[in-house]
Amino acid sequence: MAEEITNNEEKQFSIQKLYTKDVSFETPNSPGIFTMKWEPSVDFNLGTQVNNLENAHYEISLTVTITVKCGDTVAYLVEVIQAGIFVLSGFTDQEMGPMIGSFCPNILFPYAREVISDIVTKGGFPQMILAPVNFDALYAQHLQQLQQAPSTTTLN
């Protein structure tokens, strides 16, 4: 019986800590931007970073960067790095990819979205409400790009 337990390590997932690691907010063209007609265009970027800690602990960081412009004039730039420390053990290599690349960022995103909404409003702009993100689709797209990358590389 003891052999079965040691040979079949149980999968363990837990959240140890969630925290805002970095926040940046800039309004390079204020106060003039407040006199312009508010017809914004939004540039939205996401990124993740993984830091393998010890004992099956991983720090996973989600970076959300937003640049809002009125015409060619930058209204504001906001960047939030929302992080968490997660325990992930007993998962196969095939399972770890989606856990780190999709499941954990999906947990972090609502916290980053809230920080962005608050800071934009405090900066004097209309509330920025970000739509949910399909991290499963983004992860699948990332895997597809990785699979295609070697076939498009040429040597000179």
N, C-alpha and C positions, 0 to 999 in steps of 0.2 A: 504494500500500500504506500509506503513512504517513497518508493521508487517512482510511482506514478506521479506524485506531487512534484518531485524534483525534475522529472523528465518533461512534464507538461506545465511549464511556468504559466501562471495565470496572467492574462492581460490586465495591466493596471494603467488607468488614466486618472490624473487628478490635477486640479489647479492649486498651486501653492501660493501664488501671488499675482495680482494684476495691478499694473501701475503705468502712469504716464511718464515716459522716459525723457521726452523732449517736446517742447512746444515753441513754435516760432510764428509770429504774426507781424506783418509789415503792411503799412499803408503809405507807400512812397509818394503818392500824389495828393495827400490830404493837406489842407482842407479843400483844395480845388475840386477834388473828385466828388464832393458832396453837392456841388452846384451843377453838376452835369446831369443830363437825363439818364435815368437808370435803365439801361438796356445791356445787361451784362452778358459776356460770353465766359464760359467756365472750362478750364483745362484741369482734368482730374487724373492723378497718377497714384498707383499703389506699388508698394514693394515690401518684401519680407526678408528677414534675416534670422538665421538660426545660430545660436551659440550653445554648443554641447557642454553642459556643466557635468559635474560628477554624479554618480549613483542614479543614472537614468533621468536626471533633471535636465531640462532644456529651457533656455531663455529664447522665446520667439518674439520678434519685434515686427510690428506692422507699421509701415510708414505711409501716411496719407498726405499727399501734397496737392494743394488747390491754388490755382492762379485765376483770379477773376479780373476781367478787363471790360472797360466801356470803350468800344472802338479800339484804338491802339493804346489807350491809357490804362495802366495797371491800377485797378482799384485796391486790391489787396492780395497778399500771398499768405497762405497759412500752411504750416507743416506740423503734423503731430506724429510722434513715434509712440505708439501704445504697445506695451510689452507685457509679457506674462512669463512666469516660471511654471512649467508643466512637468509632471512626472509621467513618463511614457516607458513602460517596460512590458516585456512579453510579446511585443508585436514583431512580426516578420519584417524583413527589409521592404517587401512589397506593401505592407500595411503602414509602415512608418512614413513613407512619402506622402500619402494623402492626409495622414494625421498632422504632419508638420506643415504641409503645403496648402491644406484646405480647412481641416477641422479646427485647428487652433486659431488661424487668422479669422475664421468665422466667429469665434468667441470674442476676439479682440476688437473687431470692427465696430460694434455698437458703442463701445467706450470711446473710441477715437471719434466717431460721429458726434457724440455728445459734447466732447471737448471742442470740436470745430464749431458746432452750432453756438455754444456759449461764447467763445472768443470772438466770433464774427459779429454777434449781436452786441457784445460789449465794445467792439470796435466802431459801432455806429452804423453798421450795415444791416440790410434785411437779413433775417434768419436764413442760414444755409442748412437745408435739410437734404442730406445725402440719401439716395435710394439704396436699398439693400444691394449687396454684391454677391454674385454667384461664384464663390471661391472654388467650388467643384469644377465648374466650367473653365475658370482661369487656370486651375491646376492641370486639367486635361489638355488645354491649349499649350501650356508650358511643356508638358511631356511630348506633345506632337512636334513642337519646335525643336526639342532636343533630339528627337528621332530623325528629323529632316536635316539637321545641321551637318552631320558628317557627309551626307550625299551631295551637299552644295559646296563643300570646301574643296578648293583646287590648290594644287601645289605649283609653284612657279619655278 
